[in-house]
Amino acid sequence: MIRIGDFSKLSRIPIKTLRYYDEVGLLKPVHVDNFTGYRYYDHEQMTRLNRILALKDLGFSLEQIGRLLDEGLSAEQMRGMLILRRSEIRQRVEEEAERLARVEARLRQIEQEDDMSKYDVVVKHVEAFKVASVRGVVPTPPEQGSLWGELEGYLATQHMPSKEPCLSLYHDEEYKERDWDIEVCEPLEGELKETGRVKVWTLPDVPTMACVVHHGPFMAIGQAYDAAMKWVGENGYHITGPAREVYLRPAKNGSQTDPDTVTEIQFPVEK
């Protein structure tokens, strides 16, 4: 038998780690002196320790390693666990590669503009939710007030409270000078009867939504759209559905110049 200090030197594993492996039942000493508390190990335990280190290097947790060593898993079970680890590692590599691409895109932006953009684009999961909506063609986005009046008027007659924040969907697939196809939406919590103009439906779940927040007058929101579109192109995404404008803090009285307006622009995207 050899003392823990010597076993630590032989294995090049810190004493603190060996004590922890003992505490969790992963590698227990062959003997513990009742008087001094010294832990003693056997040279043969190096085989088990090396197996622990090898499995740990593959990314298995200590709990999983304990099961692998003590439950006598079959080769087929071990194969299944390794296939799962391979899948997890590949996913992590892909995620890190995408993160690296975003870092490089931000560096290029700083180098080209010699400044930090005030807009940060993030990708997030937006869950499905129910809305009441009115869709129509209006000359320009600032003139969508008539659609909102129609929708909110109907909700008022039905005594239906809406759930903030409200939002608009932009259905046109390309930029237009005139005649925008816009759908205004109010999130719902209860049941509502549809009419010929008011539709009740569920906005779909979007696993990857590219989002940017614009804080300032609505008349300047084009800058946020430009930043979002540039980010989508530089990061290898393409848009898969209508853009959403989510009014986190709506403009007072629909003002185009209210400086306190906060709007989140969302684009459903895929690689």
Contacts in CASP RR format, 6 or more apart in sequence:
PFRMAT RR
TARGET T0000
AUTHOR 0000-0000-0000
METHOD contacts of the structure
MODEL  1
MIRIGDFSKLSRIPIKTLRYYDEVGLLKPVHVDNFTGYRYYDHEQMTRLN
RILALKDLGFSLEQIGRLLDEGLSAEQMRGMLILRRSEIRQRVEEEAERL
ARVEARLRQIEQEDDMSKYDVVVKHVEAFKVASVRGVVPTPPEQGSLWGE
LEGYLATQHMPSKEPCLSLYHDEEYKERDWDIEVCEPLEGELKETGRVKV
WTLPDVPTMACVVHHGPFMAIGQAYDAAMKWVGENGYHITGPAREVYLRP
AKNGSQTDPDTVTEIQFPVEK
1 30 0 8 1.000
1 31 0 8 1.000
1 40 0 8 1.000
1 41 0 8 1.000
1 42 0 8 1.000
2 10 0 8 1.000
2 40 0 8 1.000
2 41 0 8 1.000
2 42 0 8 1.000
2 43 0 8 1.000
3 38 0 8 1.000
3 39 0 8 1.000
3 40 0 8 1.000
3 41 0 8 1.000
4 15 0 8 1.000
4 18 0 8 1.000
4 19 0 8 1.000
4 29 0 8 1.000
4 38 0 8 1.000
4 39 0 8 1.000
4 40 0 8 1.000
4 41 0 8 1.000
5 15 0 8 1.000
7 18 0 8 1.000
7 41 0 8 1.000
7 45 0 8 1.000
8 14 0 8 1.000
8 15 0 8 1.000
8 18 0 8 1.000
10 43 0 8 1.000
10 46 0 8 1.000
11 18 0 8 1.000
11 46 0 8 1.000
11 49 0 8 1.000
13 49 0 8 1.000
13 53 0 8 1.000
18 27 0 8 1.000
18 39 0 8 1.000
18 41 0 8 1.000
19 39 0 8 1.000
21 27 0 8 1.000
21 52 0 8 1.000
21 62 0 8 1.000
22 28 0 8 1.000
22 29 0 8 1.000
22 39 0 8 1.000
24 62 0 8 1.000
25 66 0 8 1.000
26 52 0 8 1.000
26 62 0 8 1.000
26 65 0 8 1.000
26 66 0 8 1.000
26 69 0 8 1.000
27 45 0 8 1.000
27 48 0 8 1.000
27 49 0 8 1.000
27 52 0 8 1.000
29 39 0 8 1.000
29 40 0 8 1.000
29 41 0 8 1.000
30 40 0 8 1.000
30 41 0 8 1.000
30 42 0 8 1.000
30 45 0 8 1.000
31 39 0 8 1.000
31 40 0 8 1.000
32 38 0 8 1.000
32 39 0 8 1.000
32 40 0 8 1.000
33 40 0 8 1.000
48 69 0 8 1.000
51 69 0 8 1.000
52 65 0 8 1.000
52 69 0 8 1.000
55 64 0 8 1.000
55 65 0 8 1.000
55 68 0 8 1.000
56 62 0 8 1.000
56 65 0 8 1.000
58 82 0 8 1.000
58 85 0 8 1.000
59 85 0 8 1.000
59 89 0 8 1.000
60 68 0 8 1.000
60 81 0 8 1.000
60 85 0 8 1.000
64 81 0 8 1.000
67 73 0 8 1.000
68 78 0 8 1.000
68 81 0 8 1.000
73 81 0 8 1.000
98 235 0 8 1.000
101 235 0 8 1.000
101 236 0 8 1.000
102 235 0 8 1.000
105 231 0 8 1.000
105 234 0 8 1.000
105 235 0 8 1.000
108 234 0 8 1.000
109 117 0 8 1.000
109 234 0 8 1.000
110 116 0 8 1.000
117 227 0 8 1.000
119 212 0 8 1.000
119 213 0 8 1.000
119 214 0 8 1.000
119 223 0 8 1.000
119 224 0 8 1.000
119 227 0 8 1.000
119 228 0 8 1.000
120 212 0 8 1.000
120 213 0 8 1.000
121 210 0 8 1.000
121 211 0 8 1.000
121 212 0 8 1.000
121 227 0 8 1.000
121 228 0 8 1.000
121 231 0 8 1.000
121 232 0 8 1.000
122 210 0 8 1.000
122 211 0 8 1.000
122 212 0 8 1.000
123 208 0 8 1.000
123 209 0 8 1.000
123 210 0 8 1.000
123 211 0 8 1.000
123 269 0 8 1.000
124 209 0 8 1.000
124 211 0 8 1.000
125 205 0 8 1.000
125 206 0 8 1.000
125 207 0 8 1.000
125 208 0 8 1.000
125 209 0 8 1.000
126 205 0 8 1.000
126 206 0 8 1.000
126 209 0 8 1.000
126 266 0 8 1.000
127 205 0 8 1.000
128 202 0 8 1.000
128 203 0 8 1.000
128 204 0 8 1.000
128 205 0 8 1.000
129 187 0 8 1.000
129 202 0 8 1.000
129 203 0 8 1.000
130 187 0 8 1.000
130 188 0 8 1.000
130 190 0 8 1.000
130 200 0 8 1.000
130 201 0 8 1.000
130 202 0 8 1.000
130 203 0 8 1.000
131 167 0 8 1.000
131 185 0 8 1.000
131 186 0 8 1.000
131 187 0 8 1.000
131 188 0 8 1.000
131 200 0 8 1.000
131 201 0 8 1.000
131 202 0 8 1.000
131 203 0 8 1.000
132 151 0 8 1.000
132 154 0 8 1.000
132 155 0 8 1.000
132 160 0 8 1.000
132 162 0 8 1.000
132 185 0 8 1.000
132 186 0 8 1.000
132 188 0 8 1.000
132 192 0 8 1.000
132 198 0 8 1.000
132 199 0 8 1.000
132 200 0 8 1.000
133 151 0 8 1.000
133 169 0 8 1.000
133 183 0 8 1.000
133 184 0 8 1.000
133 185 0 8 1.000
133 186 0 8 1.000
133 198 0 8 1.000
133 199 0 8 1.000
133 200 0 8 1.000
133 201 0 8 1.000
134 147 0 8 1.000
134 148 0 8 1.000
134 150 0 8 1.000
134 151 0 8 1.000
134 154 0 8 1.000
134 183 0 8 1.000
134 184 0 8 1.000
134 197 0 8 1.000
134 198 0 8 1.000
134 199 0 8 1.000
135 147 0 8 1.000
135 169 0 8 1.000
135 171 0 8 1.000
135 181 0 8 1.000
135 182 0 8 1.000
135 183 0 8 1.000
135 184 0 8 1.000
135 199 0 8 1.000
136 147 0 8 1.000
136 181 0 8 1.000
136 182 0 8 1.000
136 183 0 8 1.000
137 179 0 8 1.000
137 180 0 8 1.000
137 181 0 8 1.000
137 182 0 8 1.000
138 144 0 8 1.000
138 145 0 8 1.000
138 146 0 8 1.000
138 147 0 8 1.000
138 179 0 8 1.000
138 180 0 8 1.000
138 182 0 8 1.000
139 178 0 8 1.000
139 179 0 8 1.000
139 180 0 8 1.000
140 178 0 8 1.000
140 180 0 8 1.000
141 168 0 8 1.000
141 170 0 8 1.000
141 180 0 8 1.000
141 182 0 8 1.000
142 218 0 8 1.000
142 219 0 8 1.000
142 256 0 8 1.000
144 168 0 8 1.000
144 180 0 8 1.000
144 182 0 8 1.000
144 184 0 8 1.000
145 184 0 8 1.000
145 254 0 8 1.000
147 182 0 8 1.000
147 183 0 8 1.000
147 184 0 8 1.000
148 184 0 8 1.000
150 197 0 8 1.000
150 198 0 8 1.000
151 184 0 8 1.000
151 186 0 8 1.000
151 198 0 8 1.000
152 162 0 8 1.000
152 186 0 8 1.000
154 195 0 8 1.000
154 197 0 8 1.000
154 198 0 8 1.000
155 162 0 8 1.000
155 186 0 8 1.000
155 192 0 8 1.000
158 192 0 8 1.000
158 193 0 8 1.000
160 188 0 8 1.000
160 190 0 8 1.000
160 192 0 8 1.000
161 189 0 8 1.000
162 186 0 8 1.000
162 187 0 8 1.000
162 188 0 8 1.000
163 186 0 8 1.000
163 187 0 8 1.000
163 188 0 8 1.000
163 189 0 8 1.000
164 187 0 8 1.000
165 187 0 8 1.000
165 246 0 8 1.000
165 247 0 8 1.000
165 248 0 8 1.000
165 250 0 8 1.000
166 184 0 8 1.000
166 185 0 8 1.000
166 186 0 8 1.000
166 187 0 8 1.000
166 246 0 8 1.000
166 247 0 8 1.000
166 250 0 8 1.000
167 184 0 8 1.000
167 185 0 8 1.000
167 187 0 8 1.000
167 244 0 8 1.000
167 245 0 8 1.000
167 246 0 8 1.000
167 247 0 8 1.000
168 182 0 8 1.000
168 183 0 8 1.000
168 184 0 8 1.000
168 185 0 8 1.000
168 244 0 8 1.000
168 245 0 8 1.000
168 247 0 8 1.000
169 182 0 8 1.000
169 183 0 8 1.000
169 184 0 8 1.000
169 185 0 8 1.000
169 242 0 8 1.000
169 243 0 8 1.000
169 244 0 8 1.000
170 180 0 8 1.000
170 181 0 8 1.000
170 182 0 8 1.000
170 242 0 8 1.000
170 243 0 8 1.000
170 244 0 8 1.000
170 245 0 8 1.000
171 181 0 8 1.000
171 182 0 8 1.000
171 183 0 8 1.000
171 242 0 8 1.000
172 180 0 8 1.000
172 181 0 8 1.000
183 242 0 8 1.000
185 203 0 8 1.000
188 200 0 8 1.000
192 198 0 8 1.000
192 200 0 8 1.000
193 200 0 8 1.000
194 200 0 8 1.000
206 266 0 8 1.000
206 268 0 8 1.000
208 237 0 8 1.000
208 268 0 8 1.000
208 269 0 8 1.000
208 270 0 8 1.000
209 266 0 8 1.000
209 267 0 8 1.000
209 268 0 8 1.000
209 269 0 8 1.000
210 228 0 8 1.000
210 231 0 8 1.000
210 232 0 8 1.000
210 237 0 8 1.000
210 266 0 8 1.000
210 267 0 8 1.000
210 268 0 8 1.000
210 269 0 8 1.000
211 264 0 8 1.000
211 265 0 8 1.000
211 266 0 8 1.000
211 267 0 8 1.000
212 224 0 8 1.000
212 227 0 8 1.000
212 228 0 8 1.000
212 231 0 8 1.000
212 264 0 8 1.000
212 265 0 8 1.000
213 224 0 8 1.000
213 248 0 8 1.000
213 262 0 8 1.000
213 263 0 8 1.000
213 264 0 8 1.000
213 265 0 8 1.000
214 220 0 8 1.000
214 221 0 8 1.000
214 222 0 8 1.000
214 223 0 8 1.000
214 224 0 8 1.000
214 261 0 8 1.000
214 262 0 8 1.000
214 263 0 8 1.000
214 264 0 8 1.000
214 265 0 8 1.000
215 261 0 8 1.000
215 262 0 8 1.000
216 258 0 8 1.000
216 259 0 8 1.000
216 260 0 8 1.000
216 261 0 8 1.000
216 262 0 8 1.000
217 256 0 8 1.000
217 257 0 8 1.000
217 258 0 8 1.000
217 259 0 8 1.000
217 261 0 8 1.000
218 251 0 8 1.000
218 254 0 8 1.000
218 255 0 8 1.000
218 256 0 8 1.000
218 257 0 8 1.000
218 258 0 8 1.000
218 261 0 8 1.000
218 263 0 8 1.000
219 256 0 8 1.000
219 257 0 8 1.000
221 245 0 8 1.000
221 263 0 8 1.000
221 265 0 8 1.000
224 263 0 8 1.000
224 265 0 8 1.000
225 265 0 8 1.000
228 265 0 8 1.000
228 267 0 8 1.000
232 238 0 8 1.000
232 239 0 8 1.000
232 267 0 8 1.000
232 269 0 8 1.000
236 271 0 8 1.000
237 269 0 8 1.000
237 270 0 8 1.000
237 271 0 8 1.000
238 269 0 8 1.000
238 270 0 8 1.000
238 271 0 8 1.000
239 267 0 8 1.000
239 268 0 8 1.000
239 269 0 8 1.000
240 268 0 8 1.000
240 269 0 8 1.000
240 270 0 8 1.000
241 267 0 8 1.000
241 268 0 8 1.000
242 268 0 8 1.000
243 265 0 8 1.000
243 266 0 8 1.000
243 267 0 8 1.000
244 264 0 8 1.000
244 265 0 8 1.000
244 266 0 8 1.000
244 267 0 8 1.000
245 263 0 8 1.000
245 264 0 8 1.000
245 265 0 8 1.000
245 266 0 8 1.000
246 263 0 8 1.000
246 264 0 8 1.000
246 265 0 8 1.000
246 266 0 8 1.000
247 261 0 8 1.000
247 262 0 8 1.000
247 263 0 8 1.000
248 262 0 8 1.000
248 263 0 8 1.000
248 264 0 8 1.000
249 260 0 8 1.000
249 261 0 8 1.000
249 262 0 8 1.000
249 263 0 8 1.000
250 261 0 8 1.000
251 258 0 8 1.000
251 261 0 8 1.000
252 258 0 8 1.000
252 260 0 8 1.000
255 261 0 8 1.000
END
